[in-house]
Amino acid sequence: MLKHSLRWLTGLGAAGVLIIASAAPAVAAPTIEPYFQDATLAIGATPTVHGLFLYADEPTVLSDVSVRYDYRSLADKLTVTPADGQECTAPEPGVLVCAEPSDVTLYEMPPLGSGTYRNGAKRVNLGLTEDAQLGDSGDVAVSFQAAGGRRGSYTSRVRVGEGVDLTGGPFTTLSAKPGGKFSVPLVVANAGDTVINGFVAVFDLSYSIRTKDRFSNCRYADDHLVSCQFDVDIPVGTGLATALNLELAKDTYAPSNQSGYAQFMTTADFEDLTRVRAAVGARAGTPGSGPKLTLAEAPASVRQADQTDVGPAYDYTGWTIKTTGKNGTDLAAIGATLKGTAGSVVTATVGFRNNGPATLDGTNADYEAATHTAVELPPGTTAVEVPDTCQLRQGTRTYQCASEMLLVAGQSYTTKFRLRIDKVIANARGAVQVNAPCQCPAGGSFEDDIRPANDRATIVVNAAQGGGGHGDGDGGGGGGSLPITGTPTDLIVGIGALLLVTGAGCYLLARRHGGRFVA
């Protein structure tokens, strides 16, 4: 696993890039959707840990949860045992039922700034018996039920393969300026005792890292490299290497450290991770039209058996790009001017704009917001609808709102507050402050704004002549709570970007948004 950027996603793996069509209508779905990733298991290997992930179309808490694992199609060949100490029973051969010891909290997405992701049940170990043979396969039907009649199921595939051990080359550090070009080594080796028959390199690259190459055995999302597949053998004790030509986007923040990783997977392990794409109508990344990317002279190989990496602790390589020079970010607050009579409800669309010149990328494994915005309500008003990303500061009329992790230069990030005018007060003023201080579990706000003078804007209700505020609003109408969001090409790049780029995340989020992801 990519320990540096996926420490909170251990066991999920990586899938590349997720693209969500923000204008697409939501897909009708059950209240809760489960997901249990496919698996290829190696004969003679230690059992591996797998978890059931649950998606809810709105935040919810499940009580009295039990999970049933039905593996009767592989009853004599597969073992399923508790991994996290939960109480389980085996009512019949090939069936395991486990009771969750406590409530399970579900989110549409991990809460920004929380540093947590809890949309999962307790895990189990999947292993093989002595009767398992190379080429065996079957299904594991995983279902759950909870108080209130909530239930759901997901069927995944389990295959029996041979174990191999992919390992990546050493980490590399280099430097480049925004817009600069550079090359990094891509090194993979066979650390096991079995020939590896083909593999896939899946890339976890910062948003700012781009490429102009278009190799026919690689896939891309715009200028972002997603993955490369190699149909070559790696003999025991040997390694292969090449160089990747990359560049930094002109809007890269500087000085900063940009990071990239390549995780190496067997062909079967990659299939296990990404087979769910077809179930949600996803598309693959765009293949290149140029020559093949080659690592070394090696004969093409016909795939003989499914293989799985039994030593994944070092199956990656990585690079740190020290971004030189100075390229900062100006976040400017957006206020609103509203008008209405006593008792009317008005909508304040407030937030901020990234004036650049640099994109602010706070993407990390703790799911921290890149910044926070404080929204102070004008006197005489009451908030009747508040975005899910905003929380009221205790004892105040001010809401603290978490931003996205990636704030692209040139984009605006706004959210809607529905305010009831309780009393008409001429020129009633509230405020919007971007980069507001925040004592948050996973970090605070952006502190290096290059133009702090525009970090604050006003919300004005029933402005006196000449007393308007900065920004726009409307005097009523529909519209519910919206998260602070922009449309930075609707692209999230890299394994470390979010859980959304994992196989589980692709399945769950695509269900919710009718989105399209690539891997």
C-alpha positions in Angstrom: 0.0 0.0 0.0 1.0 3.6 -0.4 1.8 4.2 3.3 2.6 7.9 2.8 -0.7 8.9 1.3 -3.1 6.0 2.0 -2.4 5.3 5.7 -6.2 5.6 6.4 -7.2 3.5 3.4 -5.2 0.4 4.2 -6.9 -2.6 2.6 -8.8 -0.6 0.0 -6.1 -0.3 -2.7 -6.0 2.3 -5.4 -7.9 2.9 -8.6 -6.6 6.1 -10.2 -8.8 9.1 -11.1 -12.4 9.9 -10.4 -14.4 12.3 -12.5 -17.8 13.4 -11.4 -20.2 15.2 -13.7 -21.5 17.9 -11.3 -24.5 18.7 -13.5 -25.6 15.1 -13.7 -28.8 14.2 -11.8 -28.4 12.0 -8.8 -29.0 8.3 -9.4 -31.9 6.8 -7.5 -30.5 4.3 -5.0 -31.4 2.5 -1.8 -30.8 4.4 1.4 -27.7 2.4 2.1 -25.3 0.7 -0.4 -22.7 -1.9 0.7 -19.5 -2.7 -1.1 -17.0 -5.6 -0.6 -14.1 -5.7 -2.9 -13.2 -8.7 -5.1 -10.2 -10.6 -4.1 -7.6 -13.0 -5.5 -6.0 -15.2 -2.8 -2.8 -17.1 -3.0 -2.4 -20.8 -2.1 -0.3 -21.1 1.0 -0.4 -17.3 1.8 -1.4 -15.7 5.1 -5.1 -14.8 5.2 -5.8 -11.2 4.1 -8.0 -8.6 5.8 -11.1 -7.3 3.9 -13.8 -5.0 5.0 -17.4 -4.2 4.2 -18.0 -0.5 3.4 -21.4 1.1 3.6 -22.6 4.2 1.8 -25.6 6.3 2.9 -27.2 8.9 0.8 -27.4 11.1 3.9 -25.6 11.0 7.2 -27.0 8.3 9.4 -26.2 6.0 12.3 -26.9 2.3 12.1 -27.8 0.4 15.3 -27.9 -3.4 16.0 -25.9 -4.1 12.9 -25.1 -7.7 11.9 -23.2 -8.7 8.8 -23.6 -12.1 7.0 -20.9 -13.6 4.8 -22.2 -16.4 2.5 -19.4 -18.2 0.8 -21.0 -21.6 0.3 -19.8 -21.7 -3.3 -16.3 -22.0 -1.9 -17.2 -23.6 1.4 -14.5 -26.3 1.3 -11.8 -23.9 -0.1 -12.3 -20.5 1.6 -12.1 -19.5 5.2 -13.8 -16.4 6.6 -12.9 -15.5 10.2 -13.2 -12.3 12.3 -10.3 -9.9 12.1 -11.4 -7.2 14.6 -12.5 -9.2 17.6 -16.3 -9.0 16.9 -18.6 -11.8 18.0 -19.4 -14.1 15.1 -21.3 -17.4 14.7 -21.3 -20.0 11.9 -24.9 -21.2 11.5 -24.0 -23.5 8.7 -20.9 -24.5 6.7 -19.9 -21.6 4.4 -21.7 -18.9 6.4 -20.4 -16.5 9.0 -22.6 -14.0 10.8 -21.0 -11.2 12.8 -22.6 -8.7 15.2 -21.2 -5.2 15.3 -20.3 -4.3 18.9 -21.4 -0.7 18.6 -23.3 1.7 16.3 -21.9 2.3 12.8 -21.8 6.0 11.7 -22.2 6.7 8.0 -21.5 9.8 6.0 -22.1 10.7 2.3 -18.4 11.7 2.4 -15.9 11.9 5.2 -16.5 15.1 7.2 -14.0 17.7 6.1 -11.4 18.6 8.7 -12.3 15.5 10.8 -9.4 13.3 9.9 -11.7 10.3 10.1 -13.5 7.9 7.8 -15.9 5.6 9.6 -18.2 4.2 6.8 -17.1 0.6 7.5 -18.1 -2.5 9.5 -15.6 -4.6 11.3 -13.4 -6.6 9.0 -12.8 -10.3 8.3 -9.9 -12.4 7.3 -10.1 -14.3 4.0 -7.9 -17.4 3.6 -7.7 -20.6 1.7 -8.0 -24.2 2.9 -5.7 -27.1 1.8 -8.4 -28.1 -0.7 -8.2 -24.9 -2.7 -6.6 -25.3 -6.2 -5.2 -22.9 -8.6 -8.0 -21.5 -10.8 -10.9 -22.1 -8.3 -13.3 -19.2 -8.1 -16.6 -18.4 -6.4 -18.8 -15.7 -4.9 -19.0 -14.2 -1.4 -22.4 -12.6 -0.8 -22.1 -10.1 1.9 -25.3 -8.7 3.4 -26.1 -6.6 6.5 -29.2 -5.8 8.5 -29.8 -3.1 11.1 -32.5 -1.7 13.3 -35.4 -0.2 11.5 -35.4 -2.8 8.7 -32.3 -1.3 7.0 -30.6 -3.9 5.0 -28.5 -4.4 1.8 -26.2 -6.9 0.1 -23.3 -7.0 -2.3 -21.7 -10.0 -4.1 -18.0 -10.1 -4.8 -15.8 -12.5 -6.6 -13.0 -14.5 -5.0 -10.4 -16.3 -7.1 -7.6 -18.7 -6.2 -4.2 -17.6 -7.7 -0.5 -18.0 -7.2 1.4 -15.6 -5.0 4.1 -13.3 -6.3 6.0 -10.4 -4.7 6.3 -7.0 -6.6 8.5 -4.4 -5.1 9.2 -0.8 -6.2 12.5 1.1 -6.5 13.9 3.7 -4.1 12.3 7.0 -3.5 13.7 10.0 -5.4 13.9 13.7 -4.7 14.3 16.4 -7.3 13.3 20.0 -8.0 11.4 22.0 -10.6 9.7 25.4 -10.8 6.0 26.0 -11.7 5.6 25.1 -15.3 8.9 23.2 -15.3 9.7 19.8 -16.8 11.4 16.9 -15.1 11.8 13.1 -15.4 11.5 10.5 -12.6 12.6 6.9 -12.6 10.0 4.1 -12.6 11.5 1.0 -11.2 9.9 -2.4 -10.4 11.4 -5.7 -9.3 10.4 -9.3 -8.6 11.2 -10.0 -4.9 9.5 -13.4 -4.9 10.2 -16.9 -6.1 7.7 -17.0 -9.0 7.9 -15.3 -12.4 5.5 -12.4 -12.6 3.3 -12.6 -15.7 2.4 -8.9 -16.4 1.5 -6.1 -14.0 0.0 -2.7 -13.7 1.4 0.6 -12.4 -1.2 2.8 -10.8 -0.2 6.4 -10.3 -0.9 8.7 -7.3 0.2 12.1 -8.5 -0.4 15.5 -7.0 -2.9 17.6 -8.9 -0.1 19.8 -10.2 1.9 16.9 -11.8 1.0 16.5 -15.5 2.3 14.8 -18.6 2.3 15.4 -22.4 3.2 11.8 -23.2 0.5 9.5 -24.5 1.7 5.9 -24.4 -0.7 3.3 -25.9 -0.5 1.0 -22.8 -1.2 3.9 -20.4 -4.4 5.7 -19.5 -5.0 9.3 -18.9 -7.5 11.9 -17.7 -6.7 15.1 -19.5 -3.0 15.7 -18.8 -3.0 13.4 -15.7 -1.4 9.9 -15.9 -3.7 7.3 -14.4 -2.2 3.9 -15.0 0.0 1.8 -17.3 -0.3 -1.9 -18.0 2.7 -4.1 -19.0 2.3 -7.5 -20.6 5.8 -8.6 -19.8 7.4 -11.1 -17.5 9.6 -10.2 -14.6 11.8 -13.1 -13.9 12.7 -14.0 -10.3 15.4 -11.7 -8.8 15.3 -9.2 -11.7 14.0 -5.6 -12.1 12.8 -3.3 -14.9 13.1 0.4 -15.2 12.4 3.4 -17.4 11.9 7.2 -17.0 8.7 9.2 -17.0 8.6 12.7 -18.4 6.4 14.9 -16.3 5.9 18.6 -15.6 4.4 20.9 -13.1 1.4 23.0 -13.9 1.9 26.8 -14.1 -0.5 27.3 -11.2 1.5 25.0 -8.8 1.9 26.6 -5.4 5.5 27.5 -4.6 7.6 26.9 -2.6 6.0 23.5 -1.8 6.7 19.8 -2.0 4.7 17.9 -4.7 4.6 14.2 -4.3 4.0 11.2 -6.6 3.8 7.5 -6.2 3.4 4.5 -8.4 1.9 1.4 -6.9 2.5 -1.9 -8.7 -0.2 -4.5 -8.9 -0.7 -7.9 -10.5 -3.2 -7.9 -13.3 -5.6 -9.9 -11.2 -5.3 -7.6 -8.2 -6.0 -4.6 -10.5 -9.1 -6.4 -11.9 -10.3 -7.0 -8.4 -10.0 -3.3 -7.6 -11.7 -2.0 -10.8 -14.2 -4.6 -11.9 -16.9 -2.6 -10.2 -16.6 0.1 -12.9 -19.0 -1.8 -15.2 -21.6 -2.0 -12.4 -21.9 1.8 -12.2 -21.5 2.7 -15.8 -18.0 4.0 -15.4 -15.5 4.6 -18.2 -11.9 3.8 -18.3 -9.3 6.4 -18.7 -8.4 7.5 -22.2 -5.6 5.3 -23.7 -2.7 7.0 -25.4 -2.2 6.8 -29.2 1.6 6.8 -29.2 4.1 4.0 -28.8 4.1 1.7 -25.8 5.9 2.6 -22.6 8.6 -0.1 -22.2 10.6 -0.8 -19.1 13.1 -3.2 -20.5 13.6 -5.8 -23.2 11.3 -8.6 -22.1 9.4 -11.3 -24.1 5.6 -10.9 -24.3 3.8 -13.5 -22.1 0.5 -15.2 -22.3 -1.1 -15.1 -18.8 -1.0 -18.6 -17.3 -2.8 -18.1 -14.0 -4.3 -15.3 -11.8 -1.6 -13.9 -9.6 -1.8 -11.8 -6.4 0.8 -9.9 -4.5 1.4 -11.6 -1.2 4.0 -9.0 -0.1 2.4 -5.7 -0.8 4.2 -3.6 1.9 6.9 -2.4 -0.6 5.0 -2.6 -3.9 5.5 1.1 -4.7 8.0 3.7 -5.6 7.7 7.5 -5.1 9.1 10.9 -5.9 9.2 14.3 -4.1 9.4 17.3 -6.3 10.6 20.4 -4.5 8.8 23.3 -6.2 11.1 26.3 -6.3 10.4 30.0 -6.7 7.4 31.9 -5.4 3.8 31.4 -6.5 1.2 32.2 -3.9 -2.6 32.2 -3.6 -5.1 35.0 -3.0 -8.5 33.8 -1.6 -11.1 36.7 -1.7 -14.3 36.6 0.3 -17.7 36.8 -1.4 -20.5 38.5 0.4 -24.2 39.1 -0.4 -26.7 41.9 -0.6 -30.3 40.8 0.3 -33.7 42.5 0.6 -37.0 41.3 2.1 -39.9 42.0 4.4 -40.4 40.7 7.9 -41.1 36.9 7.8 -39.7 36.4 4.3 -36.9 33.9 3.6 -33.9 35.0 1.5 -30.9 33.1 0.2 -27.4 34.4 0.8 -24.8 32.9 -1.6 -21.5 33.4 0.0 -18.0 32.0 0.0 -14.8 32.9 -1.7 -12.9 33.0 -4.9 -9.3 31.7 -5.6 -7.8 34.6 -7.5 -4.6 32.7 -7.9 -2.1 32.7 -9.3 -1.6 29.4 -7.6 -4.0 26.5 -7.0 -4.2 25.6 -3.3 -4.0 21.9 -2.8 -4.6 20.6 0.7 -5.3 17.0 -0.5 -4.1 14.5 2.1 -4.9 11.4 3.9 -6.5 13.2 6.9 -9.2 14.7 4.7 -8.4 18.3 5.9 -10.1 21.3 4.4 -7.8 23.7 2.6 -9.3 26.6 4.5 -12.3 27.6 6.6 -14.8 30.4 6.1 -16.7 32.1 8.9 -20.2 33.4 8.1 -21.7 35.8 10.6 -25.4 36.3 10.3 -26.8 39.9 10.1 -28.9 41.1 13.1 -32.6 40.5 12.7 -32.1 37.2 10.8 -32.3 33.5 11.6 -30.7 30.7 9.6 -33.4 28.2 8.5 -31.2 26.1 6.2 -27.4 25.7 6.7 -25.0 23.8 4.5 -23.8 20.4 5.9 -20.2 21.7 5.8 -21.0 24.5 8.3 -21.2 24.3 12.1 -22.5 27.1 14.5 -19.8 28.3 16.9 -21.1 27.9 20.4 -22.6 31.0 21.9 -22.4 33.0 18.6 -24.3 33.8 15.4 -21.3 32.7 13.3 -21.0 29.5 11.3 -17.7 27.9 10.6 -17.6 26.3 7.1 -15.0 23.8 5.8 -13.8 24.2 2.2 -12.8 21.5 -0.2 -9.3 20.2 -0.2 -8.4 21.4 -3.7 -9.0 25.1 -4.5 -8.2 25.7 -8.2 -7.0 29.1 -9.3 -9.7 31.1 -11.0 -12.6 29.2 -9.4 -15.3 30.4 -7.0 -16.4 28.3 -4.0 -19.8 29.4 -2.7 -22.5 28.0 -0.5 -26.1 28.9 0.3 -27.6 30.1 3.6 -31.4 30.4 3.8 -32.1 33.3 6.2 -35.5 34.3 7.6 -35.9 38.1 8.2 -37.4 38.3 11.7 -37.1 42.0 11.9 -36.5 44.6 9.2 -33.3 46.5 10.2 -32.0 49.0 7.7 -28.5 48.2 6.6 -28.2 45.1 8.8 -24.7 43.7 8.3 -23.2 40.4 8.8 -19.8 39.2 7.5 -18.0 36.5 5.5 -14.3 35.8 6.4 -12.2 33.4 4.4 -9.1 31.9 6.0 -10.9 32.2 9.4 -9.1 30.7 12.4 -10.2 27.2 13.2 -9.3 24.9 16.1 -10.0 21.8 14.0 -8.9 18.2 14.7 -7.2 17.8 11.4 -5.8 21.3 10.9 -6.7 24.9 10.6 -7.0 27.4 7.8 -4.7 28.8 5.1 -2.4 31.3 6.7 -0.2 32.5 3.8 -2.8 34.4 1.7 -0.9 36.9 -0.4 -3.6 39.6 -0.1 -5.4 39.3 3.3 -7.1 42.7 2.8 -9.9 41.0 0.7 -10.4 38.1 3.1 -13.5 39.8 4.5 -16.8 40.8 2.8 -20.2 41.8 4.1 -23.7 40.4 4.1 -26.1 43.3 4.0 -29.9 42.9 4.5 -32.1 45.8 3.4 -29.3 48.1 2.5 -29.8 51.8 2.9 -29.0 53.9 -0.2 -25.3 53.5 -0.9 -24.9 50.9 1.9 -24.7 47.7 -0.2 -22.3 44.9 0.4 -19.9 42.9 -1.7 -21.4 40.0 -3.7 -24.9 38.9 -4.7 -28.0 37.4 -3.2 -31.6 36.8 -3.9 -34.9 37.7 -2.2 -36.3 34.2 -1.9 -37.1 31.2 -4.0 -36.1 27.6 -3.8 -32.8 25.9 -3.3 -31.6 23.8 -0.5 -28.3 23.6 1.4 -25.3 23.2 -0.8 -21.7 22.4 0.2 -19.0 24.9 -0.6 -18.0 23.8 -4.0 -16.6 24.9 -7.3 -16.1 23.0 -10.5 -12.3 22.7 -11.0 -12.8 20.7 -14.2 -14.6 18.2 -11.9 -11.3 16.3 -11.6 -9.8 14.8 -8.5 -6.4 13.2 -9.2 -4.3 10.6 -7.5 -4.7 7.8 -5.1 -4.0 10.1 -2.1 -6.6 12.6 -3.2 -9.6 11.0 -1.5 -11.2 7.7 -0.7 -13.1 8.5 -3.9 -10.3 7.2 -6.0 -10.4 3.8 -4.3 -12.5 1.0 -5.8 -14.9 1.4 -2.9 -15.1 5.1 -3.3 -15.7 4.9 -7.0 -18.6 2.6 -6.5 -20.2 4.5 -3.7 -19.8 8.0 -5.0 -20.9 7.1 -8.5 -24.1 5.6 -7.0 -24.8 8.9 -5.3 -23.9 11.4 -8.0 -24.4 9.5 -11.2 -20.8 10.4 -11.8 -18.1 8.9 -14.1 -14.8 7.8 -12.9 -11.7 6.4 -14.7 -9.2 3.9 -13.6 
